[in-house]
Amino acid sequence: MSKKWSESELHQAARAAYQAGNLREGMEIVRRCLDADPDDGRAWELCGLIHYSGGHFSHSVYALESASALVPLRPAGRVCLGHAYAKVNRVGLACDLLTDLIDDDSISEPLLLQVAMGFDSIDRPDLAIRTCRRVIHRDGQFAQAHYDLGFYAGRVGLPRQQIELSIRKAVELSPSVSQYRVGLAGLLLEQQKTDEASDLVADLSDEELASLDCSCCLQRLATLYRLAADERRVVVCQRRLTRLAVQGSDTNRC
């Protein structure tokens, strides 16, 4: 990399590496920026984002706090800092920061759903619900917001009918998204509405089943496919369950 690159070009290169998942390359560029200027707030912000993606949460907090003392954090940086606080068990700071973001119009709808996830990680699904409702108020056609609202509604024990309405709305808006159909099918199975549940997932491909990372969902699907005598899909679900157990990568969002 040429030593004549400008600061903005180095920032752009570091961000491109980070967004492509090349964390080591991104960090090398960021360190180059900070060696040249220890008060480079944007470099500190990128440093925090990269550390978070690499699982180095204490370093992420330090870098993002350093950035915030030099420049206003961008929306992604603010959300990331809230998550990082949660990861290092600074729950009060996480809650305060994330709460400030709910009504901030500079935070995009997808980032607000990340805010909701942050609330859930600190056992505040009530605030996650408030955040999802804010997203829906801004964009009622955002299917993921409806689905997530149903998920958090289940976490706080809201009526099943309310949960079902939210998830059905997500399916209505984006019927091709297998995650939404799987979630609704699992809910219907709990209510012993097996015929409708089976219809929702009858045409899922092996690739779609293999992409699922929630063991609860896969177990419910295996049950539905057994009832429908669809042994091939039962086997696909069981193989995916085994792989998740070996990899330890089960999200278990149900």
C-alpha positions in Angstrom: 0.0 0.0 0.0 1.4 3.4 -1.0 2.6 5.6 1.9 1.3 8.6 0.0 -2.3 7.7 0.5 -4.3 10.4 2.2 -6.1 10.0 5.6 -9.5 9.7 3.9 -8.2 7.1 1.5 -6.8 5.1 4.3 -10.1 5.3 6.2 -11.9 4.2 3.1 -9.6 1.2 2.6 -9.9 0.2 6.3 -13.7 0.4 6.1 -13.8 -1.6 2.9 -11.6 -4.3 4.5 -13.8 -4.4 7.6 -17.0 -4.6 5.6 -15.5 -7.5 3.5 -14.7 -9.3 6.7 -10.9 -8.9 6.4 -10.5 -7.8 10.0 -6.7 -8.2 10.2 -6.1 -6.1 7.1 -8.6 -3.5 8.3 -6.8 -3.3 11.7 -3.4 -3.0 10.1 -4.7 0.1 8.1 -6.3 1.6 11.2 -3.1 1.2 13.2 -1.2 2.9 10.4 -3.7 5.9 10.7 -3.3 6.0 14.5 0.5 5.9 14.3 0.3 8.9 12.1 -2.3 10.7 14.2 -3.2 9.4 17.6 -6.2 11.8 17.7 -7.7 10.4 14.5 -11.3 9.9 15.9 -12.6 8.1 12.8 -9.7 5.6 12.9 -10.5 4.9 16.6 -14.1 4.4 15.7 -13.2 1.8 13.0 -10.8 0.2 15.5 -13.8 -0.3 17.8 -15.9 -1.8 15.1 -13.2 -4.2 14.1 -12.4 -5.2 17.7 -16.1 -5.9 18.2 -16.4 -8.1 15.1 -13.3 -10.0 16.3 -14.9 -10.7 19.7 -12.5 -8.3 21.6 -15.2 -6.4 23.5 -13.1 -4.6 26.1 -10.8 -3.3 23.4 -13.9 -2.3 21.4 -15.2 -0.3 24.3 -11.9 1.5 24.8 -11.5 2.3 21.1 -15.1 3.6 20.8 -14.9 5.7 23.9 -11.6 7.1 22.7 -13.3 7.9 19.4 -16.3 9.6 21.1 -13.9 11.9 22.9 -12.6 13.1 19.6 -15.5 13.0 17.2 -19.3 12.4 17.3 -19.8 8.7 16.8 -21.6 7.6 13.6 -24.8 5.6 14.1 -23.1 2.3 13.6 -20.5 3.2 16.1 -23.1 4.3 18.7 -25.0 1.0 18.3 -21.8 -1.0 18.5 -20.8 0.8 21.7 -24.1 -0.1 23.3 -23.6 -3.7 22.3 -20.0 -3.7 23.6 -21.1 -2.3 26.9 -23.6 -5.2 27.2 -20.8 -7.7 26.4 -18.6 -6.4 29.2 -21.5 -6.4 31.6 -21.8 -2.6 31.9 -25.5 -3.1 31.7 -26.6 0.4 32.9 -24.4 2.2 30.3 -25.7 -0.2 27.6 -29.3 0.5 28.5 -28.9 4.2 28.7 -27.1 4.5 25.4 -29.4 2.2 23.5 -32.5 4.0 25.0 -31.2 7.3 23.6 -31.1 5.7 20.1 -34.8 4.6 20.0 -36.2 7.9 18.9 -33.1 9.1 17.1 -34.1 9.7 13.4 -30.4 9.4 12.3 -30.5 5.6 13.2 -31.7 3.6 10.2 -34.5 1.0 10.6 -32.0 -2.0 10.3 -29.8 -0.4 12.9 -32.8 0.1 15.2 -33.4 -3.7 15.0 -29.8 -4.1 16.2 -30.7 -1.8 19.1 -33.6 -4.1 19.9 -31.2 -7.1 19.9 -29.0 -5.2 22.3 -31.9 -4.7 24.7 -32.7 -8.4 24.5 -29.1 -9.2 25.4 -29.4 -7.3 28.7 -32.8 -8.9 29.4 -34.9 -5.9 28.5 -37.2 -7.4 25.9 -39.8 -4.7 26.9 -37.5 -2.1 25.4 -36.8 -4.3 22.4 -40.6 -4.3 21.8 -40.7 -0.5 22.1 -37.9 -0.3 19.5 -39.6 -2.6 17.1 -42.8 -0.6 17.3 -40.8 2.5 16.6 -39.4 0.9 13.4 -42.9 -0.2 12.3 -44.2 3.4 13.0 -41.5 4.6 10.6 -41.9 1.8 8.0 -44.9 -0.5 8.4 -43.7 -2.6 5.4 -40.5 -3.7 7.1 -41.1 -7.4 7.5 -38.2 -8.1 9.9 -39.5 -5.6 12.3 -42.9 -7.4 12.5 -41.1 -10.7 13.0 -38.8 -9.5 15.7 -41.8 -7.8 17.4 -43.5 -11.2 17.6 -40.3 -12.8 18.9 -39.9 -10.3 21.7 -43.6 -10.4 22.5 -43.1 -14.0 23.2 -40.2 -13.3 25.5 -42.3 -11.1 27.7 -45.3 -13.4 27.7 -47.8 -11.3 25.6 -50.9 -13.1 24.4 -50.2 -15.8 21.7 -52.7 -14.1 19.4 -50.6 -10.9 19.4 -47.5 -12.9 18.7 -49.1 -14.7 15.8 -50.4 -11.5 14.3 -46.9 -10.0 14.2 -45.4 -13.1 12.6 -48.2 -13.5 10.1 -47.6 -9.9 9.0 -44.0 -10.7 8.4 -44.9 -13.7 6.3 -47.5 -11.6 4.4 -44.9 -8.9 3.6 -42.1 -11.3 2.7 -43.5 -14.8 2.0 -40.3 -15.9 0.4 -38.3 -15.5 3.6 -38.0 -19.0 5.1 -37.2 -17.8 8.6 -40.6 -16.1 8.9 -42.5 -19.2 7.7 -40.5 -21.5 10.0 -41.3 -19.2 12.9 -45.0 -19.2 12.2 -45.1 -22.9 11.6 -43.5 -23.5 15.0 -46.1 -21.3 16.7 -48.9 -23.1 14.9 -47.5 -26.5 15.9 -47.6 -25.4 19.5 -51.3 -24.8 19.0 -51.7 -28.2 17.3 -52.6 -26.5 14.0 -50.4 -29.1 12.2 -52.0 -28.9 8.8 -51.5 -25.2 8.3 -48.0 -25.4 9.9 -47.0 -28.2 7.5 -48.3 -26.3 4.5 -46.0 -23.3 5.4 -42.8 -25.3 5.3 -43.7 -28.1 2.8 -41.6 -26.6 0.0 -38.5 -25.5 1.9 -35.4 -26.6 0.0 -32.5 -28.5 1.5 -30.4 -25.4 1.2 -33.0 -23.3 3.2 -33.1 -26.0 5.9 -29.3 -26.2 6.1 -29.1 -22.4 6.5 -31.2 -22.4 9.8 -29.2 -22.0 13.0 -31.9 -22.4 15.6 -32.1 -25.9 17.1 -35.6 -25.3 18.5 -36.9 -24.4 15.0 -35.2 -27.4 13.4 -36.6 -29.7 16.1 -40.1 -28.4 15.4 -39.6 -28.8 11.7 -38.4 -32.4 12.1 -41.6 -33.1 14.1 -43.8 -31.5 11.3 -42.0 -33.5 8.6 -42.4 -36.7 10.5 -46.1 -36.1 10.7 -46.1 -35.5 7.0 -44.0 -38.6 6.3 -41.4 -36.4 4.7 -38.4 -38.5 5.8 -35.9 -36.8 3.5 -36.5 -33.4 5.2 -36.4 -35.1 8.6 -32.9 -36.3 7.8 -31.8 -32.8 6.6 -33.0 -31.3 9.8 -31.3 -33.9 11.9 -28.0 -33.4 10.1 -28.2 -29.7 10.6 -29.0 -30.2 14.3 -25.9 -32.4 14.6 -23.7 -29.8 12.9 -24.9 -27.0 15.1 -24.2 -29.1 18.2 -20.7 -29.8 17.0 -20.0 -26.2 16.0 -21.6 -24.7 19.0 -23.3 -22.1 16.8 -26.9 -22.5 17.8 -28.6 -19.1 18.1 -31.7 -20.7 19.7 -33.9 -17.6 19.0 -37.3 -19.1 19.9 
